[in-house]
Amino acid sequence: MTIKKPLVILLHEIYGVNDHMEYYKSVFNDAEFDVIVPNLLDRKPFHYSKEAEAYTYFMLEVGFEKAQLIVEQIINEQKQFYEDIYLVGFSIGATLAWLCSEKSVSAIFAFYGSRIRQYLHIKPKVPTVVYFAKNEESFNPQIILEQLQQKDQVYTHLVNKSHGYMNPFDKKYDKLAADETTNEIVRWIKL
């Protein structure tokens, strides 16, 4: 028997399952969705001040290939229970969501996944909504967006904010933009 309520799988940033993920777990629970937040690091979260350490840990101890296998296993396990599964990812989580876009989930929402640029060969089979902040320090999102716009099933948004605008615990948080975007996702899932 499948559950009619949608399932949202939240994919975290390099920091792990932290206050940011707990916040969005609560937001999606309040919208009456079931939520899973896998701990891809398999450890307690890194503090925001430990960005370099968190990045190194993810790349050396986890990596995109292993993390993708974990997420795909969760998707496959949950398919027996849920008709509709959505991936919502932030930063490395966004890249992981992108890597899973060839799987059969209902849709994907990816926020500032700069590493998507390394996986432009992927052709999503499901609606994949990609959000980039206009102000990124490590790459030019416009270049990636132009390439993504050529793909079927991909919807792009260049938000006139900085990386972190969706995170209420980041100094670059923009409540208005974050709420507007979150409401769009909730409406999409409820359609």
C-alpha positions as CSV (number, residue, x, y, z in Angstrom):
1,M,0.0,0.0,0.0
2,T,1.4,3.4,-1.0
3,I,1.2,6.5,1.1
4,K,-0.6,9.4,-0.7
5,K,1.3,12.0,1.2
6,P,4.4,13.2,-0.7
7,L,7.8,12.4,0.6
8,V,10.6,15.1,0.6
9,I,14.1,13.9,0.8
10,L,16.3,16.8,2.0
11,L,20.0,16.7,0.9
12,H,22.3,18.7,3.1
13,E,25.3,20.9,2.4
14,I,28.9,20.0,3.3
15,Y,28.1,20.8,7.0
16,G,25.7,17.8,7.4
17,V,22.4,17.6,9.1
18,N,22.4,20.9,10.9
19,D,20.0,23.7,12.0
20,H,19.5,24.6,8.3
21,M,18.2,21.1,7.5
22,E,16.2,20.9,10.7
23,Y,14.5,24.2,9.7
24,Y,13.5,22.9,6.3
25,K,12.4,19.6,7.7
26,S,10.0,21.5,9.9
27,V,8.9,23.7,7.0
28,F,8.0,20.7,4.8
29,N,6.5,18.8,7.7
30,D,4.3,21.9,8.4
31,A,3.2,21.7,4.7
32,E,2.0,18.2,5.5
33,F,4.8,16.3,3.7
34,D,6.8,13.4,5.1
35,V,10.5,14.3,5.3
36,I,13.7,12.3,5.4
37,V,17.0,14.0,6.0
38,P,19.8,11.4,5.4
39,N,23.0,12.0,7.2
40,L,25.4,11.5,4.3
41,L,28.4,12.4,6.5
42,D,27.5,9.7,9.1
43,R,28.7,12.1,11.9
44,K,27.6,15.2,13.8
45,P,27.4,18.3,11.7
46,F,30.3,20.7,11.2
47,H,30.0,24.3,12.4
48,Y,29.7,26.9,9.7
49,S,33.2,28.2,10.7
50,K,34.7,24.9,9.7
51,E,33.9,25.2,5.9
52,A,37.3,24.0,4.7
53,E,37.3,21.1,7.1
54,A,33.7,20.1,6.1
55,Y,34.5,20.3,2.4
56,T,37.6,18.2,2.8
57,Y,35.7,15.6,4.9
58,F,32.9,15.3,2.4
59,M,35.3,15.0,-0.6
60,L,37.7,12.5,1.0
61,E,35.4,10.5,3.3
62,V,32.1,10.5,1.4
63,G,32.4,11.9,-2.2
64,F,29.6,12.3,-4.8
65,E,29.7,8.7,-6.0
66,K,29.1,7.2,-2.5
67,A,26.6,9.8,-1.6
68,Q,24.7,9.3,-4.8
69,L,24.5,5.5,-4.1
70,I,23.1,6.2,-0.6
71,V,20.4,8.6,-2.0
72,E,19.4,6.2,-4.7
73,Q,19.1,3.4,-2.2
74,I,16.8,5.6,-0.1
75,I,14.7,6.4,-3.1
76,N,14.4,2.8,-4.1
77,E,13.5,1.7,-0.6
78,Q,10.9,4.5,-0.3
79,K,9.3,3.9,-3.7
80,Q,7.4,0.9,-2.2
81,F,5.7,3.3,0.3
82,Y,5.4,6.6,-1.6
83,E,3.8,7.5,-4.9
84,D,5.5,10.9,-5.0
85,I,9.1,11.5,-3.9
86,Y,10.8,14.9,-4.2
87,L,14.5,15.7,-3.7
88,V,15.4,19.1,-2.3
89,G,19.1,19.8,-2.1
90,F,21.4,22.6,-1.1
91,S,24.9,23.1,-2.4
92,I,26.5,19.5,-2.5
93,G,23.0,18.3,-1.9
94,A,21.8,20.1,-5.0
95,T,24.5,18.4,-7.0
96,L,23.5,15.1,-5.6
97,A,19.9,15.8,-6.5
98,W,21.1,16.6,-10.0
99,L,23.0,13.3,-10.1
100,C,19.7,11.5,-9.2
101,S,17.6,13.3,-11.8
102,E,17.8,10.3,-14.1
103,K,16.0,8.3,-11.4
104,S,12.2,8.1,-11.2
105,V,11.3,10.6,-8.6
106,S,8.5,13.2,-9.0
107,A,10.7,16.3,-9.2
108,I,14.0,17.8,-8.0
109,F,14.7,21.2,-6.5
110,A,18.4,22.1,-6.4
111,F,19.8,25.2,-4.7
112,Y,23.3,26.6,-5.6
113,G,24.8,23.3,-6.8
114,S,28.0,24.7,-8.2
115,R,29.4,21.2,-8.9
116,I,26.5,20.5,-11.4
117,R,29.0,22.1,-13.9
118,Q,31.0,18.8,-13.7
119,Y,27.9,16.7,-14.6
120,L,26.4,18.6,-17.5
121,H,26.2,15.4,-19.5
122,I,23.3,14.3,-17.3
123,K,19.9,14.5,-19.0
124,P,17.2,14.7,-16.3
125,K,14.2,12.5,-16.8
126,V,12.0,14.4,-14.3
127,P,11.2,18.1,-13.7
128,T,14.4,19.5,-12.3
129,V,14.3,23.1,-10.9
130,V,17.7,24.6,-10.4
131,Y,18.2,27.8,-8.4
132,F,21.4,29.7,-8.5
133,A,22.2,32.8,-6.5
134,K,23.4,35.6,-8.8
135,N,26.2,36.4,-6.4
136,E,28.5,33.4,-6.2
137,E,32.2,33.6,-5.1
138,S,33.5,30.4,-6.7
139,F,31.9,30.3,-10.1
140,N,29.8,32.2,-12.7
141,P,26.3,30.7,-12.4
142,Q,25.2,32.4,-15.7
143,I,27.5,30.1,-17.7
144,I,26.0,27.0,-16.1
145,L,22.4,28.3,-16.4
146,E,22.9,28.9,-20.2
147,Q,23.9,25.3,-20.6
148,L,21.1,23.9,-18.4
149,Q,18.5,25.9,-20.3
150,Q,19.2,23.8,-23.3
151,K,18.1,20.6,-21.5
152,D,14.6,19.2,-21.5
153,Q,12.9,19.0,-18.0
154,V,15.2,21.6,-16.5
155,Y,13.8,24.9,-15.2
156,T,16.4,27.5,-14.1
157,H,16.2,30.5,-11.8
158,L,18.9,33.1,-11.2
159,V,18.0,34.7,-7.9
160,N,19.4,38.2,-7.4
161,K,20.8,37.2,-4.0
162,S,23.9,35.6,-2.5
163,H,24.8,32.0,-1.9
164,G,23.1,31.2,1.4
165,Y,20.0,33.2,0.8
166,M,17.8,30.2,1.7
167,N,19.5,29.5,5.0
168,P,18.0,31.3,8.0
169,F,21.2,30.7,9.9
170,D,23.4,32.3,7.3
171,K,24.3,36.1,7.3
172,K,23.2,36.2,3.7
173,Y,19.7,34.9,4.4
174,D,16.9,36.7,2.7
175,K,13.6,35.8,4.4
176,L,11.4,37.3,1.7
177,A,13.2,35.5,-1.2
178,A,13.5,32.2,0.8
179,D,9.8,32.2,1.8
180,E,8.8,33.0,-1.8
181,T,10.9,30.2,-3.1
182,T,9.8,27.7,-0.5
183,N,6.1,28.5,-1.2
184,E,6.7,27.9,-4.9
185,I,8.1,24.4,-4.1
186,V,5.2,23.6,-1.7
187,R,2.7,24.7,-4.4
188,W,4.5,22.6,-7.0
189,I,4.5,19.5,-4.8
190,K,0.8,20.0,-3.9
191,L,-0.3,20.2,-7.5
